[in-house]
Amino acid sequence: MVIAYLSKYAPLSYIGAGLTYTLDTANRPGYLVYKFTAGTDSIRW
């Protein structure tokens, strides 16, 4: 799963420890791109 949004908005405030992810800001300048690759847990904005 990928979540991408403009970087002028706040980053995710909580990403559960059960999730494996990377935060990519280089490939889409001006965006926060979270790439979730494994696990189950919750996220909060």
Contacts in CASP RR format, 6 or more apart in sequence:
PFRMAT RR
TARGET T0000
AUTHOR 0000-0000-0000
METHOD contacts of the structure
MODEL  1
MVIAYLSKYAPLSYIGAGLTYTLDTANRPGYLVYKFTAGTDSIRW
1 35 0 8 1.000
1 36 0 8 1.000
2 33 0 8 1.000
2 34 0 8 1.000
2 35 0 8 1.000
2 36 0 8 1.000
3 12 0 8 1.000
3 33 0 8 1.000
3 34 0 8 1.000
3 36 0 8 1.000
3 43 0 8 1.000
4 28 0 8 1.000
4 31 0 8 1.000
4 32 0 8 1.000
4 33 0 8 1.000
4 34 0 8 1.000
5 31 0 8 1.000
5 32 0 8 1.000
6 30 0 8 1.000
6 31 0 8 1.000
6 32 0 8 1.000
7 25 0 8 1.000
7 30 0 8 1.000
7 31 0 8 1.000
7 32 0 8 1.000
8 30 0 8 1.000
9 32 0 8 1.000
10 45 0 8 1.000
11 23 0 8 1.000
11 32 0 8 1.000
12 32 0 8 1.000
12 34 0 8 1.000
12 43 0 8 1.000
12 44 0 8 1.000
12 45 0 8 1.000
13 44 0 8 1.000
13 45 0 8 1.000
14 42 0 8 1.000
14 43 0 8 1.000
14 44 0 8 1.000
15 21 0 8 1.000
15 34 0 8 1.000
15 41 0 8 1.000
15 43 0 8 1.000
16 41 0 8 1.000
16 42 0 8 1.000
16 43 0 8 1.000
17 41 0 8 1.000
18 39 0 8 1.000
18 40 0 8 1.000
18 41 0 8 1.000
19 36 0 8 1.000
19 38 0 8 1.000
19 39 0 8 1.000
19 40 0 8 1.000
19 41 0 8 1.000
19 43 0 8 1.000
20 36 0 8 1.000
20 37 0 8 1.000
20 38 0 8 1.000
20 39 0 8 1.000
21 34 0 8 1.000
21 35 0 8 1.000
21 36 0 8 1.000
21 37 0 8 1.000
22 34 0 8 1.000
22 35 0 8 1.000
22 37 0 8 1.000
23 32 0 8 1.000
23 33 0 8 1.000
23 34 0 8 1.000
23 35 0 8 1.000
24 33 0 8 1.000
24 34 0 8 1.000
24 35 0 8 1.000
25 31 0 8 1.000
25 32 0 8 1.000
25 33 0 8 1.000
27 33 0 8 1.000
END
